[in-house]
Amino acid sequence: MGTIATASAKAVFGDLMTAHQTLASNTPAKVAAAKFADYLEEKQSANRLPSVSPGQHPSPELLGKVLFGTAWDADTKTIRLDKIAADIQKRTAEFAGQFKQALASHGIDPNIPVELSTGGDGRIIVDNGHPNAEEISKLFAADPQLAQTYRDVAASNDHLTLMQAGAAYVKDWNAAKTDGERTALWNRYSTLMDKMISMFSSRMTFGPSTVVAESQQMLRRMGIS
């Protein structure tokens, strides 16, 4: 079996981001850029699947070490995503409330759905279909802490999606009868998860009463959830 990715010694992505959750508004640009570079490196490390030899398949233990972090219970060989999912939902709701207040305080109707994503440079991208897209972009540029909170929340939702896909693989792996079946499962799931990772853009839509993560929709479209 191949080399385990460097993420194996780390916790789940939400834990990795602790040091980056707050970026003060007076942070110098160079320091902010360096912090975001670290953030991206940890994000990429968290969203990395284990390397295995052709024709092989990772066991739940191996995938647990690499992908699930604190969600993997080595004693029971199970994945405890409920608490992690609840925490991410809580932080997502808290950000949604902060964002709605920020919009209202700038005279922007908070009831008009806003689609956000994160660019490769860390900039928060506002879908230009929103009538106040330019003003919202300026809002994030003027409030680095709000922007960083969004990055954390969106990235956590993306990584949760990847863990949910991994959990589906573990469930099917345990139900499989032969190594051939398990290898076929890994071929399917690793292809789907690699595709997910390549498509992650931290895209979320905030409506008047709902929040939708694109990665969660992706999971359903792939028939995993």
C-alpha positions in Angstrom: 0.0 0.0 0.0 1.3 3.5 -0.9 2.5 6.3 1.3 0.0 8.0 3.6 -0.5 11.7 2.8 1.0 14.3 5.2 -2.4 15.1 6.4 -2.4 11.8 8.4 -0.8 13.5 11.4 -3.3 16.3 11.4 -6.9 16.8 12.7 -9.9 17.6 10.5 -9.8 20.8 8.4 -11.9 22.7 10.9 -9.3 22.1 13.6 -6.5 23.0 11.2 -8.0 26.4 10.6 -8.0 27.5 14.3 -4.9 29.7 13.9 -6.4 31.4 10.9 -10.0 32.1 12.0 -9.3 35.8 12.9 -7.5 38.2 10.7 -7.4 41.7 12.3 -8.5 44.6 10.2 -5.2 46.4 10.7 -3.0 43.4 9.6 -0.4 44.6 7.1 -1.0 43.3 3.5 2.2 41.2 3.4 1.4 39.4 6.7 -2.2 38.8 5.5 -0.9 37.3 2.3 1.5 35.0 4.2 -1.3 33.9 6.5 -3.5 33.1 3.6 -0.7 31.1 1.9 -0.4 29.0 5.1 -4.2 28.7 5.1 -4.3 27.4 1.5 -1.4 24.9 2.2 -3.3 23.5 5.2 -6.6 23.4 3.1 -4.9 21.4 0.4 -3.3 19.1 2.9 -6.6 18.4 4.6 -8.3 17.6 1.3 -5.8 14.9 0.2 -6.7 11.3 -0.2 -4.3 8.5 0.7 -2.0 7.2 -2.0 -2.5 3.4 -2.6 -1.0 1.0 -5.2 -3.0 0.2 -8.3 -5.5 -2.5 -7.5 -5.5 -1.8 -3.8 -7.9 -0.1 -1.5 -7.5 1.8 1.8 -8.9 0.3 4.9 -11.3 2.3 7.1 -8.4 2.7 9.5 -6.1 4.2 6.9 -8.7 6.5 5.5 -9.6 7.5 9.1 -6.1 8.6 9.8 -5.8 10.6 6.7 -9.2 12.1 6.2 -11.3 12.0 9.3 -8.9 13.2 12.0 -10.8 13.6 15.3 -14.0 12.3 13.7 -12.4 8.8 13.5 -12.9 6.6 16.6 -10.1 4.0 16.4 -11.7 2.0 19.2 -15.1 1.5 17.6 -13.9 1.8 14.0 -16.6 4.4 13.4 -16.8 7.9 12.1 -18.4 10.5 14.4 -19.5 13.2 12.0 -22.6 14.3 13.9 -20.8 16.5 16.4 -18.5 18.0 13.7 -21.4 18.6 11.3 -23.4 20.3 14.1 -20.4 22.5 15.0 -20.0 23.5 11.3 -23.8 24.2 11.0 -23.6 26.4 14.1 -20.6 28.4 12.8 -22.3 28.7 9.5 -25.5 30.1 11.1 -23.4 32.5 13.2 -21.6 33.8 10.1 -24.9 34.1 8.2 -26.2 36.3 11.1 -23.1 38.5 11.1 -23.2 38.8 7.3 -26.9 39.7 7.3 -26.2 42.4 9.9 -23.3 43.7 7.9 -25.5 44.0 4.8 -28.3 45.8 6.6 -25.8 48.2 8.2 -24.6 49.2 4.8 -28.1 49.7 3.4 -28.1 46.4 1.4 -31.3 44.3 1.5 -30.3 41.1 3.4 -33.3 39.2 2.0 -31.8 39.1 -1.5 -29.9 35.8 -1.9 -26.1 36.3 -2.2 -23.8 33.8 -3.8 -20.2 33.9 -2.5 -17.0 32.0 -3.3 -13.3 32.3 -2.7 -10.8 33.2 -5.4 -7.3 31.7 -5.6 -5.9 34.9 -4.1 -8.3 34.7 -1.1 -10.6 37.4 -2.4 -14.2 36.9 -1.6 -16.1 36.8 -4.9 -19.7 38.0 -5.0 -21.8 36.7 -7.9 -22.4 39.7 -10.2 -26.1 38.7 -10.5 -26.7 40.5 -7.2 -27.7 44.1 -7.6 -25.3 45.2 -4.9 -22.4 42.9 -5.8 -19.8 45.7 -6.0 -20.8 47.1 -2.6 -20.7 43.7 -1.0 -17.2 43.1 -2.5 -16.1 46.4 -0.9 -17.6 45.3 2.4 -15.4 42.2 2.5 -12.4 44.2 1.4 -12.9 46.6 4.2 -13.5 43.9 6.9 -10.7 41.2 6.6 -12.1 39.5 9.8 -15.5 39.0 8.2 -13.8 37.8 5.0 -11.6 35.3 6.9 -14.6 34.0 8.8 -16.3 33.3 5.5 -13.3 31.4 4.2 -13.2 29.3 7.3 -16.9 28.5 7.2 -17.0 27.7 3.5 -13.8 25.6 3.6 -15.2 23.7 6.6 -18.4 22.9 4.7 -16.3 21.7 1.7 -14.2 19.4 3.9 -17.3 18.1 5.7 -18.6 17.0 2.3 -15.4 15.1 1.6 -15.6 13.4 5.0 -19.3 12.4 4.3 -18.2 10.9 1.0 -15.4 9.0 2.9 -17.9 7.8 5.4 -20.1 6.4 2.6 -17.0 4.6 1.3 -16.3 3.1 4.8 -19.9 1.9 5.1 -19.8 0.2 1.7 -16.3 -1.1 2.4 -17.6 -2.8 5.5 -20.5 -4.3 3.6 -18.3 -5.7 0.8 -17.5 -9.4 0.7 -14.3 -9.5 -1.2 -11.1 -7.5 -1.9 -12.2 -7.2 -5.5 -15.4 -5.5 -4.4 -13.5 -3.2 -2.1 -11.0 -2.2 -4.8 -13.9 -1.4 -7.2 -15.5 0.7 -4.4 -12.2 2.7 -3.9 -11.9 3.2 -7.7 -15.4 4.7 -7.7 -15.2 6.7 -4.5 -11.7 8.0 -5.0 -12.6 9.2 -8.5 -15.7 11.0 -7.1 -13.8 12.5 -4.2 -10.9 13.7 -6.4 -13.5 15.3 -8.7 -15.1 17.0 -5.7 -11.7 18.4 -4.5 -11.0 19.8 -7.9 -14.3 21.5 -8.0 -14.3 23.0 -4.5 -14.5 26.8 -4.6 -15.9 27.5 -1.2 -19.2 28.5 -2.9 -22.2 29.2 -0.7 -25.5 30.9 -1.2 -27.0 32.9 1.6 -30.8 33.5 1.4 -33.2 35.2 3.7 -33.7 32.0 5.7 -31.5 29.3 4.2 -27.8 28.7 3.5 -26.7 26.3 0.8 -23.2 25.0 0.3 -22.4 24.1 -3.3 -20.2 21.2 -2.1 -23.3 19.6 -0.4 -25.3 19.9 -3.6 -22.4 18.3 -5.4 -22.5 15.4 -3.0 -26.2 14.8 -3.7 -25.7 15.1 -7.5 -23.0 12.4 -7.3 -25.5 10.1 -5.6 -23.4 9.7 -2.4 -25.6 11.3 0.2 
